[in-house]
């Protein structure tokens, strides 16, 4: 769907990214965060309150005298070391090559972390696939002078995922220098893991293609309707953290359930991280010292593990409820929605005109339910005119607390029934 923008004087109009536009449309009808009359099944954040089995939420922290000064642009050493140790403990036990503080760059949010990454890329061909996180489009577009985006075809029957074989073929065919993807994938919920993820990393290495992997949903892993045993990360399959060209982006936003803290990080070879730090000095100047200091406690091993286990327990239950209700309502949902807190639902079998994503979105708003139309994930960086795709898909979020989520799903069920009468 193309948005027609204009320029007035010195300033151009800037379009909302998908999920922001969705919230803006809902706000016109009275929605605000925390409004109990609304169900936000479009939200991109997990529930952030107390959770059974999870550590108590942090409600306050101290600001020490040194926090009033500028800090290191790549983040304070103590936090960078804590993040490195977190990955070594979870994914690199027994490996000779280990992450250190020098492999970590800390930024104020995932989008800023990715902006830093894109800013240090040279004149390259960057592969991506669709559907993907809408903000990637704008972030890449800001770097169009140097980055040539290349869309890699995927198949609906594979839940729009890439296999390692398809990756290798695409790198060769399009002469890709790098590839960007979310894994686990927003919006489809597909996760590349195990031997397939290993093959992914090795394929890119063998063909000298940099992987930029957004792993912000890495702890939301499920298996056969049950909580997954562990998180998933490409960090487990990297041979040499300083030689293999793999950049991992993650944040407190999802797996730690602190989106408002706006703290993220990039893991990668020391030389790349050093370069990112130099770029960051001109982009943002470095992350907040008080927030970094508060974040240190989140990486204490027993606390981090308790949070990870609890969120998989709670979110797997909500996933099962949502899948059952959506399928009973006539939607087709992928069999491999084994990660994130989203369901990518095919609405093509619903009665017309409800089988159109924009119509579905508008009708749901009338019942005070927010969803995200699928076409918003058809990112097309480098293109002036959008080709409409995924017009018969809707992304549903089971990020809200269960009671609120069920309220929204019941309204969706009633909406569909009303179009069958």
PLY file of the C-alpha trace (Angstrom):
ply
format ascii 1.0
element vertex 421
property float x
property float y
property float z
element edge 420
property int vertex1
property int vertex2
end_header
0.00 0.00 0.00
1.60 3.25 -1.10
1.47 6.32 1.08
1.52 9.65 -0.78
3.77 12.05 1.11
4.48 15.70 0.53
7.12 18.31 1.27
6.49 21.71 2.78
9.35 24.17 2.84
12.57 22.61 4.08
10.93 19.51 5.51
9.61 16.32 3.95
6.79 14.30 5.40
7.89 10.97 6.88
5.65 7.92 6.79
4.90 5.87 9.91
6.34 2.37 9.96
3.66 -0.31 9.98
3.00 -0.89 13.67
3.11 2.83 14.46
0.50 3.57 11.77
-1.69 0.83 13.25
-1.56 2.42 16.71
-2.17 5.89 15.27
-5.32 4.64 13.55
-6.53 3.03 16.79
-5.79 6.22 18.76
-8.22 8.11 16.51
-10.93 5.86 17.95
-9.89 6.26 21.58
-7.11 3.72 22.10
-4.26 4.46 24.49
-1.81 2.14 26.18
-3.46 0.61 29.22
-7.04 1.29 28.08
-8.93 -1.71 29.53
-11.65 -1.48 26.87
-9.19 -2.32 24.11
-7.28 -5.49 23.16
-4.01 -4.73 21.39
-3.40 -7.92 19.43
-1.04 -5.90 17.26
1.47 -4.98 19.93
5.14 -5.62 19.37
6.08 -5.84 23.02
5.53 -8.68 25.50
3.56 -8.23 28.70
5.88 -6.54 31.17
4.27 -7.20 34.56
4.97 -9.81 37.19
4.95 -13.34 35.77
4.74 -16.73 37.54
8.23 -18.13 38.00
9.97 -14.98 36.80
12.14 -12.73 38.99
10.47 -9.67 40.52
10.35 -6.69 38.20
12.94 -3.98 38.77
11.15 -0.83 39.88
14.00 1.50 40.83
17.74 2.02 40.43
20.39 4.43 41.66
22.23 7.08 39.71
25.84 7.41 40.85
28.02 10.51 40.45
29.84 9.29 37.34
26.54 8.67 35.53
26.20 12.40 34.91
29.13 12.24 32.47
29.38 10.93 28.94
30.04 7.21 28.78
31.86 5.03 26.23
30.10 5.11 22.86
30.04 1.29 22.65
28.80 0.95 26.22
30.39 0.53 29.64
32.90 -2.30 29.88
31.12 -4.05 32.77
27.89 -4.43 30.80
29.67 -5.44 27.61
31.52 -8.13 29.55
28.28 -9.32 31.19
26.62 -9.66 27.78
29.64 -11.54 26.40
29.61 -13.89 29.40
25.87 -14.45 28.93
26.40 -15.69 25.37
29.45 -17.77 26.27
27.52 -19.49 29.06
24.42 -20.22 26.98
25.94 -21.04 23.60
29.73 -21.42 23.64
30.64 -23.80 26.46
33.76 -25.74 25.52
34.57 -23.49 22.55
38.11 -22.18 22.34
36.87 -18.92 20.85
34.90 -16.88 23.39
33.21 -13.50 23.29
34.75 -10.66 25.32
33.71 -7.09 26.01
35.52 -6.10 22.81
32.94 -8.12 20.82
29.96 -6.11 22.13
28.49 -2.74 21.17
25.64 -1.41 23.33
23.05 1.01 21.94
19.77 2.61 23.01
17.40 0.17 21.27
17.48 -2.40 18.49
16.71 0.03 15.69
19.63 2.21 16.73
21.89 -0.85 16.96
20.94 -1.82 13.41
21.36 1.75 12.20
24.90 1.66 13.53
25.52 -1.60 11.66
24.15 -0.27 8.37
26.18 2.92 8.75
29.51 1.03 8.69
28.63 -1.06 5.64
30.46 -0.13 2.44
29.19 -0.31 -1.13
27.53 -3.71 -0.85
24.67 -5.86 -2.07
22.47 -6.69 0.92
20.03 -9.59 0.72
16.72 -9.68 2.57
13.46 -11.60 2.34
9.81 -10.83 2.92
7.80 -10.71 5.06
10.07 -8.99 7.56
10.05 -6.33 10.25
8.81 -3.07 8.61
11.46 -0.80 10.18
14.19 -2.55 8.17
12.92 -0.76 5.07
13.51 2.76 6.34
16.81 1.90 7.99
18.16 0.48 4.72
16.72 3.34 2.68
18.73 5.85 4.69
21.86 4.07 3.43
20.83 3.69 -0.23
23.85 5.63 -1.43
26.02 2.67 -0.42
23.71 -0.31 0.05
21.94 -2.07 -2.81
19.04 -4.11 -1.34
18.19 -7.42 -3.05
14.99 -9.34 -2.25
15.40 -13.13 -2.05
12.34 -15.14 -3.07
10.72 -17.44 -0.50
7.78 -19.85 -0.62
4.48 -19.71 1.22
4.59 -23.48 1.83
7.85 -22.93 3.77
6.23 -20.19 5.85
8.34 -17.72 3.86
11.56 -19.04 5.41
14.91 -19.53 3.71
16.74 -22.84 3.82
20.54 -23.00 3.95
20.52 -24.30 0.39
18.38 -21.39 -0.82
20.67 -19.01 1.01
23.73 -20.43 -0.73
22.06 -20.20 -4.13
20.95 -16.61 -3.50
24.42 -15.51 -2.40
25.89 -16.91 -5.61
23.13 -15.72 -7.95
22.90 -12.16 -6.63
26.55 -11.82 -5.58
25.48 -10.85 -2.07
27.98 -9.33 0.34
25.64 -9.54 3.33
22.17 -10.73 4.32
19.76 -9.37 6.93
17.05 -11.44 8.58
15.14 -11.82 11.83
15.53 -15.21 13.46
13.12 -16.02 15.05
11.12 -14.30 12.36
8.80 -11.37 12.88
6.03 -11.80 11.66
5.84 -15.52 10.75
7.06 -17.10 13.98
9.39 -19.41 12.04
12.71 -20.18 13.70
15.87 -21.52 12.03
17.58 -23.74 14.60
19.81 -26.74 15.17
21.60 -28.23 12.19
19.79 -25.89 9.77
21.05 -22.82 11.64
24.53 -24.37 11.74
24.36 -24.87 7.96
23.16 -21.28 7.57
26.21 -19.91 9.40
28.65 -22.22 7.60
27.15 -21.49 4.18
27.56 -17.76 4.65
31.09 -18.25 5.94
32.11 -20.48 3.02
30.72 -17.96 0.53
32.17 -14.95 2.34
28.80 -13.35 3.00
28.21 -11.41 6.23
25.17 -12.45 8.27
23.30 -9.77 10.21
20.86 -11.70 12.37
18.22 -9.96 14.48
17.68 -12.35 17.40
15.46 -10.24 19.67
12.91 -13.09 20.00
15.57 -15.73 20.69
14.10 -16.89 24.02
10.48 -17.25 22.80
10.89 -20.86 21.63
8.21 -23.58 21.70
8.02 -27.26 20.76
4.83 -29.22 20.04
2.74 -26.78 22.06
5.09 -26.90 25.03
7.79 -24.52 26.24
11.04 -24.96 24.33
14.00 -26.35 26.26
16.31 -23.43 25.55
16.77 -20.22 23.56
18.20 -20.28 20.04
21.15 -18.26 18.72
23.58 -18.37 15.83
26.26 -17.76 18.49
26.28 -21.51 19.08
27.54 -22.22 15.54
30.22 -19.58 15.06
33.71 -21.08 14.88
35.80 -17.98 15.61
34.04 -14.93 17.03
36.68 -12.61 15.57
37.04 -14.23 12.15
33.49 -15.30 11.23
31.51 -12.39 9.79
28.32 -12.81 11.83
26.67 -9.88 13.62
24.04 -10.72 16.22
21.55 -8.06 17.33
19.52 -8.52 20.51
17.99 -6.37 23.24
16.28 -6.18 26.61
13.11 -5.38 24.64
11.62 -8.86 24.19
13.38 -11.72 25.99
14.02 -9.67 29.14
10.63 -7.86 28.88
12.01 -4.34 29.40
11.14 -2.57 26.12
10.97 0.86 27.74
14.61 0.69 28.84
15.66 0.98 25.16
18.84 -1.08 25.54
20.23 -3.33 22.80
23.55 -4.75 21.67
25.48 -6.03 18.68
27.88 -8.98 18.95
30.51 -9.44 16.30
34.23 -9.50 15.46
36.33 -7.01 17.44
37.33 -5.09 14.33
33.68 -4.52 13.32
32.62 -3.56 16.84
35.47 -1.05 17.04
34.32 0.45 13.73
30.71 0.60 14.96
31.91 2.53 18.00
33.57 5.13 15.80
30.40 5.51 13.76
28.28 5.73 16.92
30.21 8.79 18.07
28.62 10.70 15.21
25.21 8.99 15.23
24.11 8.93 18.85
27.06 9.48 21.20
26.57 6.34 23.26
24.01 4.73 25.61
22.69 5.94 28.96
24.99 5.10 31.87
22.25 4.72 34.53
20.24 2.32 32.36
23.35 0.26 31.60
24.22 0.03 35.29
20.69 -1.12 36.12
20.81 -3.70 33.33
23.84 -5.46 34.84
21.65 -7.34 37.32
19.50 -8.78 34.51
22.44 -10.84 33.27
23.08 -12.57 36.59
22.86 -16.23 35.45
20.17 -17.54 37.80
18.00 -14.47 37.24
18.41 -14.55 33.45
17.57 -18.27 33.32
14.50 -17.89 35.54
13.14 -15.12 33.30
13.80 -17.16 30.15
12.13 -20.31 31.48
9.11 -18.41 32.86
8.39 -16.53 29.64
8.42 -19.75 27.59
6.04 -21.36 30.06
3.59 -18.46 30.04
3.82 -17.57 26.36
3.53 -21.16 25.11
0.18 -21.37 26.91
-1.04 -18.14 25.32
0.20 -19.33 21.93
-1.88 -22.50 22.19
-5.01 -20.55 23.10
-4.58 -18.12 20.22
-3.85 -20.82 17.65
-6.93 -22.81 18.67
-9.30 -19.84 18.52
-7.95 -18.47 15.23
-8.17 -21.87 13.56
-11.68 -22.45 14.89
-12.59 -19.06 13.39
-11.58 -20.23 9.92
-8.03 -18.89 9.63
-5.09 -20.93 8.38
-2.10 -20.69 10.69
1.31 -22.17 9.98
2.23 -25.46 11.62
5.69 -24.13 12.48
4.78 -21.06 14.52
7.39 -22.19 17.05
8.76 -18.86 18.20
8.15 -15.15 18.89
4.76 -14.10 20.27
3.05 -13.71 16.90
0.72 -15.79 14.75
0.85 -15.15 10.98
-2.70 -15.97 9.93
-4.03 -16.53 6.41
-7.52 -14.98 6.27
-8.27 -15.88 2.64
-10.97 -18.41 3.64
-12.97 -15.90 5.66
-16.17 -14.48 4.14
-15.68 -11.49 1.83
-14.83 -8.69 2.33
-13.30 -9.80 5.65
-10.70 -11.81 3.72
-8.95 -8.55 2.83
-6.33 -7.47 5.39
-7.25 -3.77 5.39
-10.96 -4.53 5.74
-10.24 -6.98 8.56
-8.12 -4.36 10.31
-10.79 -1.66 10.00
-13.59 -3.95 11.19
-11.52 -5.15 14.15
-10.91 -1.52 15.19
-14.65 -0.98 15.34
-14.70 -3.68 18.03
-11.72 -2.14 19.85
-9.25 -4.79 18.75
-5.94 -3.96 17.09
-4.22 -6.29 14.62
-1.55 -5.68 11.96
-2.37 -6.13 8.24
0.07 -8.47 6.52
0.95 -6.12 3.67
2.83 -3.88 6.10
5.54 -6.57 6.31
6.15 -6.48 2.57
9.27 -4.39 2.94
10.74 -3.04 -0.29
13.80 -0.92 0.46
15.10 0.90 -2.56
11.71 0.92 -4.33
9.67 4.05 -5.00
6.39 2.21 -5.52
5.16 -0.73 -3.48
3.73 -3.90 -4.94
0.97 -5.15 -2.67
1.65 -8.57 -1.14
0.35 -10.45 1.89
-3.03 -8.79 1.54
-4.68 -11.96 2.87
-2.51 -12.22 5.99
-2.87 -10.66 9.43
-0.33 -10.71 12.25
-1.81 -11.41 15.68
0.20 -10.82 18.86
-0.11 -12.88 22.02
2.06 -10.31 23.75
-0.77 -8.95 25.96
-1.73 -10.61 29.27
-3.88 -13.70 28.73
-7.17 -12.21 29.95
-6.89 -9.23 27.63
-5.75 -11.42 24.73
-8.76 -13.75 25.13
-11.11 -10.77 25.26
-9.74 -9.61 21.92
-9.95 -13.08 20.39
-13.59 -13.43 21.46
-14.37 -10.14 19.72
-12.59 -11.38 16.58
-14.68 -14.56 16.68
-17.85 -12.51 16.97
-16.72 -10.29 14.11
-16.23 -13.26 11.80
-19.57 -14.76 12.78
-21.31 -11.48 11.99
-20.06 -11.68 8.39
-21.37 -15.22 8.03
-24.95 -14.25 8.83
0 1
1 2
2 3
3 4
4 5
5 6
6 7
7 8
8 9
9 10
10 11
11 12
12 13
13 14
14 15
15 16
16 17
17 18
18 19
19 20
20 21
21 22
22 23
23 24
24 25
25 26
26 27
27 28
28 29
29 30
30 31
31 32
32 33
33 34
34 35
35 36
36 37
37 38
38 39
39 40
40 41
41 42
42 43
43 44
44 45
45 46
46 47
47 48
48 49
49 50
50 51
51 52
52 53
53 54
54 55
55 56
56 57
57 58
58 59
59 60
60 61
61 62
62 63
63 64
64 65
65 66
66 67
67 68
68 69
69 70
70 71
71 72
72 73
73 74
74 75
75 76
76 77
77 78
78 79
79 80
80 81
81 82
82 83
83 84
84 85
85 86
86 87
87 88
88 89
89 90
90 91
91 92
92 93
93 94
94 95
95 96
96 97
97 98
98 99
99 100
100 101
101 102
102 103
103 104
104 105
105 106
106 107
107 108
108 109
109 110
110 111
111 112
112 113
113 114
114 115
115 116
116 117
117 118
118 119
119 120
120 121
121 122
122 123
123 124
124 125
125 126
126 127
127 128
128 129
129 130
130 131
131 132
132 133
133 134
134 135
135 136
136 137
137 138
138 139
139 140
140 141
141 142
142 143
143 144
144 145
145 146
146 147
147 148
148 149
149 150
150 151
151 152
152 153
153 154
154 155
155 156
156 157
157 158
158 159
159 160
160 161
161 162
162 163
163 164
164 165
165 166
166 167
167 168
168 169
169 170
170 171
171 172
172 173
173 174
174 175
175 176
176 177
177 178
178 179
179 180
180 181
181 182
182 183
183 184
184 185
185 186
186 187
187 188
188 189
189 190
190 191
191 192
192 193
193 194
194 195
195 196
196 197
197 198
198 199
199 200
200 201
201 202
202 203
203 204
204 205
205 206
206 207
207 208
208 209
209 210
210 211
211 212
212 213
213 214
214 215
215 216
216 217
217 218
218 219
219 220
220 221
221 222
222 223
223 224
224 225
225 226
226 227
227 228
228 229
229 230
230 231
231 232
232 233
233 234
234 235
235 236
236 237
237 238
238 239
239 240
240 241
241 242
242 243
243 244
244 245
245 246
246 247
247 248
248 249
249 250
250 251
251 252
252 253
253 254
254 255
255 256
256 257
257 258
258 259
259 260
260 261
261 262
262 263
263 264
264 265
265 266
266 267
267 268
268 269
269 270
270 271
271 272
272 273
273 274
274 275
275 276
276 277
277 278
278 279
279 280
280 281
281 282
282 283
283 284
284 285
285 286
286 287
287 288
288 289
289 290
290 291
291 292
292 293
293 294
294 295
295 296
296 297
297 298
298 299
299 300
300 301
301 302
302 303
303 304
304 305
305 306
306 307
307 308
308 309
309 310
310 311
311 312
312 313
313 314
314 315
315 316
316 317
317 318
318 319
319 320
320 321
321 322
322 323
323 324
324 325
325 326
326 327
327 328
328 329
329 330
330 331
331 332
332 333
333 334
334 335
335 336
336 337
337 338
338 339
339 340
340 341
341 342
342 343
343 344
344 345
345 346
346 347
347 348
348 349
349 350
350 351
351 352
352 353
353 354
354 355
355 356
356 357
357 358
358 359
359 360
360 361
361 362
362 363
363 364
364 365
365 366
366 367
367 368
368 369
369 370
370 371
371 372
372 373
373 374
374 375
375 376
376 377
377 378
378 379
379 380
380 381
381 382
382 383
383 384
384 385
385 386
386 387
387 388
388 389
389 390
390 391
391 392
392 393
393 394
394 395
395 396
396 397
397 398
398 399
399 400
400 401
401 402
402 403
403 404
404 405
405 406
406 407
407 408
408 409
409 410
410 411
411 412
412 413
413 414
414 415
415 416
416 417
417 418
418 419
419 420
